[in-house]
Amino acid sequence: MILSLVKIVVMLTLLSVISKVTFLGWHEINYSDSSLVEFLKAVIWGVRFDLTVSLLLTGLSLLLLTPFAYFKRVYQGLFHTWLLVCGAWIIFSTMGDTIYLSQANRHVTVDLHLGKGMEFELLSTVATQFSGLIILALAMLAVFGLLLRKYPLKITFSQRWYQSVSIAMATIVAVVVAVRGGFSDKPQTPMYAYKIGDINQARIAWSAPYAITYYSLVGEDKSGHRWTPEQSSQQMAELKAKINSKPKTRVNRLKQHDVVLVLLESWTAYDMQSYGADVNATPNFDALRDKSLSTEAFYSNGFRTVEGVFATMCSQPNPVGGSVAGTRLESMPYRCLPQLLKERGWETSFVQGSGEGMVGAFAQSLGFSDSYGKFDYLDKGQDQNYWGYMDDGIYDFALDKLASASDAPQFVAINTGTTHDSYLPHESDYVFGDETDEQTRRSVLHHADQSLGRFVERLKAQATRPTLLVLVADHTMVGAKNDLRHVSIPFLIHGINMDIPTGTLPFAASHKDVAPTVVDLLGGQVGWFSGQSLLAKNYEEGADFTVNNQFYWLANNKMIRINAENGQKEACYRVGSDTVSLEPFDCSESKRTKAMYEKGLNYLLYSQQRLFDGSTARY
């Protein structure tokens, strides 16, 4: 019996390791500069997690299939099927997690719960954009199935019943100890991968089958993870004096203007000529940017739509390496832009082309009265992709809502959909080609830009009151090795029937600065926002984003990487004139670098404490 159990554990562990080497190897080749030695070291270190999930699956087979052991032929068939299912789980969870890593720069953790109601759209996107990895996963499963058929495995039992019971009990104890990570007081979470001591190696050591199983069991309300240390009351008072010593709020006499905020799904500035690209993929946006308020560079505070929505609407950071949506943080009290405007007479609506899902519900939790998705649309023959309506249909729906609105001022947020997919209606629409990912992405972006141009012209034609048009991407759809392409996004604010300051401001900003700037243009000021108005006379540059437990702070064409867990300065870079290229430099080079590091660290500690204790309204 012991030998049969060991064979199953070893087989599943080997499959886990092979799957990790295969799929994460693909990721490291395409998105990272990890050396072969570092990769192999991390794989070996992470075997403990592969062994854990293998013991867990073996223990489940013992509990679930033992009642059928008397029926030998049925038992063998059930065991073969069970092991094939386990193999499929290991292979496809590893593949799916790797795809997510390539898109969001992190593994699946709390994000597991963000796809509820969008399963078909997610699978369709994976099938169309990562078909090669799916074929590889199917081939691996086929080989695994053939090996099971040639060398069938099952748990054999000892002739003496008490021996079998003793071994079974010992196996269950071993499973429990493995899942707990020994005899510590806390169960072993997937985050234990970071105990390897290197963020890049932790990415490789990670076990997707274990992590996805773990976060499925703990539930979405418990899976938010905090990296930063707890701050005492005295520490918070000291930080507040440095970060926001005299907050001012003036919101009682806001100008009753319409606000239309378009979240440009997955747009990346790297593909846009006005941000230095060598292709003209977005002529309409670029032309409008010349007549609008913008910044030299703009960086995303997140990698998923819900993260961009939160940072944009609430001017607060997401938890380091994660999201507010889908966790216990979602129920905390927030004072966000839609709620602020709604309380002062605005009608607030969130419009998207896919099903409402997590994004629509989350938007309403931040203050939007109405949330509209594809099931609210009247079918007028508009083009759709796997996610739902493409941009022309979404814009038409939003414009109709604006045209039929009451006399109250409107705040409408629109999450576009064309760039959520790689599909275009006609082959001729792929103006940059579709042979490579970059060609396809730019072709789809160009198609979305054409829709944007039509939308802006129609909005200008039908707008009867002063209107602020805000265009900003929610996140990008590219990965990056050694630059900022994955967080560099487009941004502008344009005035319709009203004059606003225009020009490209000579600094970098991020999502958290959008809401303060909108309120400023409406004649107000909010003291609890963590961002600043771009028009403030004392604006202090400070854009930020996070990847896993790393916090990045950008200012004055420099970037500092800070370990969020211990606050240590890990690396420093100069940002190139193209706003995405990076050049490392010695962090001890100047006093300015030290001051910049301290400012970034203070913001990190203060804002994360406010977020996790639910006091962002007292920022």
C-alpha positions in Angstrom: 0.0 0.0 0.0 2.8 2.4 0.9 4.5 1.8 -2.5 1.3 2.5 -4.4 0.7 5.7 -2.5 4.3 6.8 -3.1 4.0 6.1 -6.9 0.9 8.3 -7.2 2.5 11.2 -5.2 5.7 11.0 -7.2 3.8 10.9 -10.5 1.6 13.9 -9.7 4.6 15.8 -8.3 6.6 15.2 -11.5 3.6 16.3 -13.6 3.4 19.5 -11.5 7.1 20.2 -12.0 7.0 19.5 -15.7 3.9 21.7 -16.2 5.6 24.5 -14.3 8.8 24.2 -16.3 6.9 24.1 -19.5 4.5 27.0 -19.1 6.5 29.2 -16.7 9.5 28.6 -18.9 7.5 30.1 -21.8 6.7 33.1 -19.6 10.3 33.6 -18.5 11.6 33.5 -22.1 9.0 36.0 -23.3 8.6 38.3 -20.3 11.6 38.0 -18.0 15.4 38.0 -17.9 15.8 35.2 -15.3 18.9 33.1 -16.0 18.6 29.3 -16.4 20.4 28.8 -13.0 17.9 31.1 -11.2 15.0 29.4 -13.0 16.1 25.9 -12.0 16.8 27.0 -8.4 13.3 28.4 -8.1 11.7 25.3 -9.6 13.6 23.1 -7.2 12.7 25.3 -4.2 9.1 25.3 -5.3 8.9 21.5 -5.3 7.6 21.7 -1.8 4.4 23.3 -3.1 4.1 20.7 -5.9 4.5 18.0 -3.4 1.8 19.6 -1.2 -0.8 19.6 -4.0 0.2 16.0 -5.0 -0.2 14.8 -1.4 -3.6 16.6 -1.2 -4.8 15.0 -4.4 -3.6 11.5 -3.3 -5.3 12.0 0.1 -8.5 12.8 -1.7 -8.2 9.7 -3.8 -7.9 7.7 -0.7 -10.9 9.2 0.9 -13.2 9.2 -2.2 -12.3 6.0 -4.0 -11.6 3.5 -1.1 -15.3 2.6 -0.8 -15.2 1.2 -4.3 -12.0 -0.9 -3.8 -14.0 -4.2 -3.4 -15.2 -3.8 -7.0 -11.9 -4.3 -8.6 -12.7 -3.5 -12.3 -14.8 -0.5 -11.3 -12.2 0.6 -8.9 -9.5 0.5 -11.5 -11.6 2.5 -14.0 -12.5 5.1 -11.4 -8.9 5.5 -10.4 -7.8 5.9 -14.0 -10.5 8.6 -14.5 -9.6 10.3 -11.2 -5.9 10.5 -12.0 -6.7 11.9 -15.5 -8.8 14.6 -13.9 -6.0 15.4 -11.5 -3.6 15.6 -14.4 -5.9 17.9 -16.3 -6.3 20.1 -13.2 -2.5 20.4 -12.7 -1.8 21.1 -16.4 -4.6 23.5 -17.2 -4.4 25.5 -13.9 -0.7 26.0 -14.5 -1.3 27.1 -18.0 -4.2 29.5 -17.1 -2.2 31.0 -14.2 0.8 31.6 -16.6 -1.4 33.3 -19.1 -2.8 35.5 -16.3 0.8 36.2 -15.1 1.7 37.4 -18.6 -1.2 39.8 -18.7 -1.5 41.0 -15.2 2.1 40.7 -13.9 1.0 38.5 -11.0 -0.3 35.1 -10.3 -3.9 34.3 -9.6 -4.8 35.0 -5.9 -7.9 37.1 -5.0 -8.3 37.7 -8.7 -9.8 34.2 -9.0 -13.1 35.7 -7.8 -13.1 38.5 -10.3 -14.1 36.3 -13.2 -17.5 35.3 -11.9 -20.1 35.7 -14.6 -17.4 36.2 -17.3 -16.3 32.5 -17.7 -17.2 32.2 -21.4 -15.6 35.5 -22.3 -12.4 34.6 -20.5 -12.2 31.2 -22.1 -12.9 32.7 -25.5 -10.1 35.2 -25.1 -7.6 32.5 -24.0 -8.6 30.3 -26.9 -8.1 33.1 -29.5 -5.0 34.7 -28.1 -3.2 31.7 -26.6 -4.2 28.8 -28.8 -0.6 27.6 -28.9 -0.5 27.1 -25.2 -3.8 25.3 -25.2 -2.6 22.9 -27.9 0.5 22.3 -25.8 -1.6 21.6 -22.7 -3.8 19.2 -24.6 -0.8 17.4 -25.9 0.7 17.1 -22.4 -2.7 15.7 -21.1 -2.8 13.2 -24.0 0.7 11.9 -23.2 -0.2 11.7 -19.5 -3.3 9.7 -20.4 -1.3 7.3 -22.6 1.1 6.7 -19.7 -1.7 6.0 -17.3 -3.1 3.5 -19.8 0.2 1.8 -20.2 1.2 1.9 -16.6 -2.1 1.9 -14.6 -2.0 3.1 -11.0 -4.2 2.6 -8.1 -4.0 2.4 -4.3 -3.5 -1.3 -3.3 -4.4 -2.4 0.2 -2.6 -4.7 2.7 -4.1 -8.1 3.4 -4.4 -7.2 7.1 -7.0 -4.5 7.5 -5.3 -2.8 10.5 -2.2 -2.2 8.4 -4.2 -0.5 5.7 -6.0 1.6 8.3 -2.7 2.6 9.9 -1.2 3.6 6.6 -4.3 5.5 5.6 -4.3 7.5 8.8 -0.6 8.2 8.4 -1.2 9.4 4.9 -4.0 11.8 6.0 -1.8 13.2 8.8 1.0 13.7 6.2 -1.4 15.6 3.9 -2.5 17.9 6.8 1.1 18.5 7.8 2.0 19.3 4.2 -0.9 21.7 3.7 -0.1 23.5 7.0 3.6 23.7 6.0 4.7 21.8 9.1 3.6 22.4 12.7 3.4 26.2 12.6 0.4 28.0 14.0 -0.8 29.1 10.5 -1.6 27.1 7.4 0.8 27.4 4.5 -0.6 29.9 2.1 0.6 30.2 -1.5 2.3 33.4 -0.4 4.9 31.3 1.3 6.6 31.2 -2.1 8.0 34.6 -1.3 10.1 33.0 1.5 12.6 32.1 -1.2 13.8 35.7 -0.7 13.7 36.9 -4.3 10.6 38.2 -6.0 11.5 36.8 -9.5 12.3 33.4 -8.1 9.1 33.4 -6.1 7.2 33.9 -9.3 8.7 30.6 -10.6 8.4 28.7 -7.3 4.6 29.4 -7.2 2.3 26.5 -7.6 -0.9 27.4 -9.5 -2.8 24.2 -8.7 -2.2 24.7 -5.0 -2.9 28.5 -5.1 -6.1 28.2 -7.0 -7.3 25.4 -4.8 -6.4 27.4 -1.7 -8.1 30.6 -2.7 -11.2 28.7 -3.9 -11.5 27.2 -0.4 -10.7 30.3 1.7 -13.3 32.4 -0.1 -13.2 35.8 -1.6 -13.9 37.7 1.6 -10.8 36.4 3.2 -8.3 36.4 0.4 -7.1 40.0 0.5 -3.4 40.0 1.5 -1.6 42.8 3.2 2.1 43.3 2.7 2.8 46.5 4.6 3.4 46.5 8.4 0.7 47.8 10.8 1.2 51.4 11.8 0.6 52.7 15.3 -1.5 55.8 16.0 1.6 57.8 16.7 3.2 56.6 13.4 0.1 57.5 11.5 0.1 61.0 13.0 3.7 61.5 12.0 3.0 60.2 8.5 -0.1 62.5 8.1 2.0 65.5 8.9 4.3 64.6 6.0 1.7 63.4 3.5 -1.5 65.5 4.0 -1.0 67.8 7.0 -3.8 70.3 6.2 -6.4 68.7 4.0 -8.9 71.1 2.5 -12.4 70.2 1.2 -14.7 72.5 -0.8 -17.5 70.7 -2.6 -20.7 72.6 -1.8 -20.7 74.8 -4.9 -19.5 72.6 -7.7 -20.3 73.7 -11.2 -23.2 71.7 -12.6 -21.3 70.4 -15.6 -21.7 67.0 -17.3 -18.8 64.6 -16.8 -18.1 61.8 -19.3 -15.3 59.5 -18.3 -14.2 56.9 -20.7 -12.1 54.0 -19.5 -10.2 52.9 -22.6 -10.0 49.2 -22.0 -6.4 47.9 -22.2 -5.1 50.8 -24.2 -1.3 51.2 -23.9 0.6 54.4 -24.6 3.4 52.4 -26.1 1.3 51.9 -29.3 0.4 55.6 -29.7 2.3 58.2 -31.8 1.6 61.1 -29.4 3.5 59.1 -26.8 6.4 58.3 -29.0 5.4 55.2 -30.9 6.7 54.7 -34.5 3.2 53.9 -35.8 0.1 56.0 -36.1 -2.4 53.6 -34.4 -4.5 56.3 -32.7 -4.8 59.4 -34.9 -8.1 60.6 -33.3 -6.9 60.4 -29.7 -3.6 62.0 -30.7 -5.3 64.9 -32.4 -7.6 65.4 -29.4 -4.7 65.3 -27.0 -3.1 68.3 -28.8 -6.2 70.3 -27.8 -6.6 69.0 -24.2 -5.1 68.8 -20.8 -2.6 65.9 -20.5 0.7 65.0 -18.9 4.0 63.9 -20.4 3.5 60.4 -18.9 0.7 58.7 -17.2 0.9 55.4 -15.4 -1.7 52.8 -14.3 -2.2 52.1 -10.6 -3.4 48.5 -11.5 -3.5 45.7 -14.0 -7.3 44.8 -14.0 -10.3 46.9 -14.8 -11.6 46.9 -11.2 -8.2 48.2 -10.0 -8.3 51.0 -12.6 -11.9 51.8 -11.7 -11.1 52.0 -7.9 -8.0 54.1 -8.2 -9.6 56.5 -10.8 -12.9 56.9 -9.0 -11.7 56.9 -5.4 -8.2 58.4 -5.7 -6.9 55.7 -3.4 -4.4 52.9 -4.0 -5.4 49.3 -4.4 -3.8 46.9 -1.9 -0.2 46.2 -2.8 -0.2 43.5 -5.5 -3.9 43.0 -5.4 -7.4 44.5 -5.7 -10.1 45.9 -3.4 -12.9 44.2 -5.5 -13.9 40.7 -4.3 -12.2 41.0 -0.9 -13.3 42.1 2.5 -11.9 45.6 1.6 -14.8 46.0 -0.8 -17.2 46.5 2.1 -15.1 49.3 3.7 -16.6 52.9 3.6 -15.3 55.0 0.7 -16.0 58.5 -0.5 -15.4 58.3 -4.2 -16.1 60.7 -7.1 -19.4 59.1 -8.2 -20.8 59.2 -4.7 -19.6 62.7 -4.2 -21.3 64.0 -7.3 -24.5 61.9 -6.7 -24.9 63.6 -3.3 -24.8 67.0 -5.1 -27.4 66.3 -7.7 -25.6 64.4 -10.4 -27.2 61.3 -12.1 -24.4 58.7 -12.1 -24.2 55.8 -14.6 -21.7 53.1 -15.4 -21.8 51.7 -19.0 -20.0 48.7 -20.4 -20.4 46.4 -23.3 -20.0 43.0 -21.5 -22.2 41.5 -18.8 -22.3 43.7 -15.7 -20.4 41.0 -13.7 -18.0 42.0 -11.0 -17.0 45.3 -12.7 -20.5 46.7 -12.9 -21.4 45.7 -9.3 -18.2 47.0 -8.0 -18.7 50.4 -9.7 -22.1 50.7 -8.1 -20.5 50.0 -4.7 -18.4 53.1 -5.3 -21.4 55.4 -5.9 -22.9 54.8 -9.4 -26.7 54.6 -9.2 -27.1 52.7 -12.4 -24.9 50.0 -14.1 -25.6 48.9 -17.6 -24.2 45.8 -19.4 -24.8 44.1 -22.7 -28.1 42.6 -21.7 -29.6 46.1 -21.4 -28.8 46.9 -25.0 -31.4 47.0 -27.8 -30.1 44.8 -30.6 -29.4 47.2 -33.4 -27.0 45.0 -35.3 -23.9 46.4 -33.7 -20.7 44.4 -33.9 -19.8 42.1 -30.9 -16.8 40.2 -29.8 -16.5 37.4 -27.3 -16.9 39.8 -24.4 -20.0 41.6 -25.8 -20.6 44.8 -27.7 -17.7 46.6 -29.4 -17.1 50.3 -28.9 -19.5 51.7 -31.5 -22.4 49.9 -29.8 -21.2 50.9 -26.3 -20.8 54.6 -27.3 -24.2 54.6 -29.1 -25.9 53.2 -25.9 -24.1 55.9 -23.7 -25.0 58.7 -26.1 -28.7 57.6 -26.1 -28.7 57.6 -22.3 -27.2 61.1 -22.3 -29.7 62.4 -24.9 -32.7 61.1 -22.9 -31.4 62.1 -19.5 -33.2 64.6 -17.2 -32.1 68.2 -16.6 -29.8 67.0 -13.8 -26.1 67.1 -14.5 -24.8 63.7 -15.7 -21.7 61.7 -14.7 -21.3 58.8 -17.1 -18.4 56.4 -17.0 -17.9 54.1 -20.0 -15.7 51.0 -20.1 -15.0 50.2 -23.7 -14.9 46.7 -25.2 -13.2 46.5 -28.6 -9.7 46.2 -27.1 -10.9 43.5 -24.7 -10.4 41.1 -27.5 -8.4 40.5 -30.7 -11.4 40.1 -32.9 -12.3 42.6 -35.7 -15.3 42.2 -38.0 -13.4 42.2 -41.3 -10.0 41.2 -42.4 -9.4 44.6 -43.9 -9.8 46.1 -40.4 -6.4 44.6 -39.4 -4.6 47.6 -40.9 -1.3 46.7 -39.2 -1.7 43.0 -39.9 -2.5 40.1 -37.6 0.5 37.8 -37.9 2.0 38.8 -34.6 0.6 39.9 -31.3 1.9 43.4 -31.7 0.3 43.8 -35.2 -3.0 42.4 -34.0 -3.0 44.6 -30.9 -2.3 47.8 -32.9 -4.9 46.9 -35.5 -7.6 46.4 -32.8 -6.4 49.6 -31.1 -6.7 51.5 -34.4 -10.3 50.2 -34.9 -11.1 51.3 -31.3 -9.6 54.8 -32.1 -11.9 55.1 -35.1 -14.9 54.5 -32.9 -13.6 57.0 -30.4 -13.3 59.6 -33.0 -16.9 59.1 -34.1 -18.0 59.2 -30.4 -16.3 62.5 -29.7 -17.8 64.2 -32.7 -21.3 63.0 -31.8 -20.9 64.0 -28.2 -19.8 67.5 -29.2 -22.8 67.7 -31.5 -25.4 66.7 -29.0 -23.9 68.2 -25.8 -26.0 71.2 -24.6 -24.2 72.0 -21.3 -20.6 72.4 -20.4 -19.0 68.9 -20.5 -15.8 67.5 -19.2 -14.6 64.5 -21.3 -12.0 62.4 -19.6 -10.2 59.7 -21.6 -7.9 57.3 -19.6 -7.0 53.6 -20.0 -8.0 51.4 -17.1 -4.8 49.3 -17.6 -2.7 47.9 -20.5 -2.7 44.6 -22.3 1.1 44.1 -22.6 3.8 42.6 -20.5 7.3 44.0 -20.1 10.7 42.8 -19.3 12.8 45.9 -18.3 10.6 48.9 -19.1 7.3 50.5 -18.2 5.2 49.5 -21.2 2.9 47.4 -19.0 1.8 50.5 -17.0 2.2 53.4 -19.4 -1.3 54.5 -20.5 -3.0 57.4 -22.3 -4.8 60.2 -20.5 -6.4 63.5 -21.4 -9.2 65.8 -20.2 -11.1 67.8 -22.9 -13.6 70.6 -22.4 -16.8 70.7 -24.5 -18.8 74.0 -24.4 -16.3 75.2 -21.8 -12.7 76.4 -21.6 -10.2 74.5 -19.5 -6.4 74.8 -19.3 -4.8 72.8 -22.1 -1.3 71.5 -22.9 0.9 68.6 -21.9 2.2 69.1 -18.4 5.9 68.3 -18.0 5.5 65.5 -15.4 4.2 62.0 -14.8 0.8 61.3 -13.1 -1.3 58.2 -12.3 -4.9 57.1 -11.9 -5.2 58.6 -8.4 -4.8 62.1 -9.8 -7.9 61.9 -12.1 -10.7 62.5 -9.5 -9.0 65.4 -7.8 -8.4 67.1 -11.2 -12.1 66.6 -12.2 -13.3 68.1 -8.9 -10.9 71.0 -9.4 -12.3 71.7 -12.8 -15.7 71.7 -11.3 -14.6 74.4 -8.8 -14.0 72.2 -5.7 -11.4 70.4 -3.7 -11.4 67.1 -1.8 -9.1 66.6 1.2 -9.4 62.9 1.5 -8.2 62.0 -2.0 -4.6 60.5 -2.0 -3.9 62.0 -5.4 -3.6 65.7 -6.4 -5.2 68.0 -9.0 -2.9 68.3 -12.0 -3.6 72.0 -11.9 -2.6 72.6 -8.3 0.1 75.2 -8.0 2.0 73.1 -5.4 1.6 69.8 -7.4 4.2 67.3 -6.3 5.0 64.6 -8.8 4.5 61.0 -7.6 3.1 58.2 -9.7 3.0 54.7 -8.4 2.1 51.1 -9.1 2.7 47.7 -7.5 3.7 44.2 -8.7 3.4 41.4 -6.1 5.1 42.8 -3.0 7.0 45.5 -4.8 6.0 49.2 -4.8 7.2 51.4 -7.5 7.4 55.2 -7.0 8.0 57.5 -10.0 8.9 61.2 -9.9 11.3 63.6 -11.8 12.1 61.0 -14.4 13.3 58.5 -11.8 11.8 55.4 -10.4 12.5 53.6 -7.1 11.5 50.0 -6.3 10.6 49.5 -2.6 9.9 46.2 -0.9 6.4 46.7 0.6 7.0 44.2 3.4 10.1 45.6 4.9 10.3 49.1 3.4 13.7 48.5 2.0 14.9 50.3 -1.2 15.7 47.6 -3.7 16.6 49.4 -7.0 16.6 52.8 -8.7 16.2 53.6 -12.4 16.2 56.6 -14.7 13.2 56.9 -16.9 14.0 57.6 -20.5 12.6 60.4 -22.6 10.2 58.0 -24.2 8.7 57.6 -20.6 9.0 53.7 -20.7 12.7 52.8 -21.0 14.7 52.3 -17.8 18.3 52.6 -16.9 19.5 51.4 -13.5 21.6 53.7 -11.3 23.2 53.6 -7.8 20.4 54.4 -5.3 23.0 56.2 -3.0 23.8 58.6 -5.7 22.2 61.8 -4.3 20.2 63.3 -1.5 17.4 63.9 -3.9 17.1 60.1 -4.4 16.9 59.6 -0.6 14.2 62.3 -0.3 12.2 60.7 -3.2 12.5 57.2 -1.5 11.3 58.6 1.8 8.3 60.3 0.2 7.3 57.1 -1.7 7.7 55.0 1.4 5.7 57.4 3.5 2.9 57.4 1.0 2.9 53.6 0.8 2.7 53.1 4.6 0.1 55.8 5.2 -2.2 55.0 2.3 -2.1 51.2 2.9 -2.9 51.7 6.6 -5.9 53.9 5.7 -7.1 51.3 3.2 -6.9 48.3 5.4 -8.4 50.0 8.5 -11.3 51.5 6.4 -10.4 55.1 7.1 -9.7 56.4 3.6 -12.3 59.1 4.1 -10.0 60.5 6.9 -7.0 60.5 4.6 
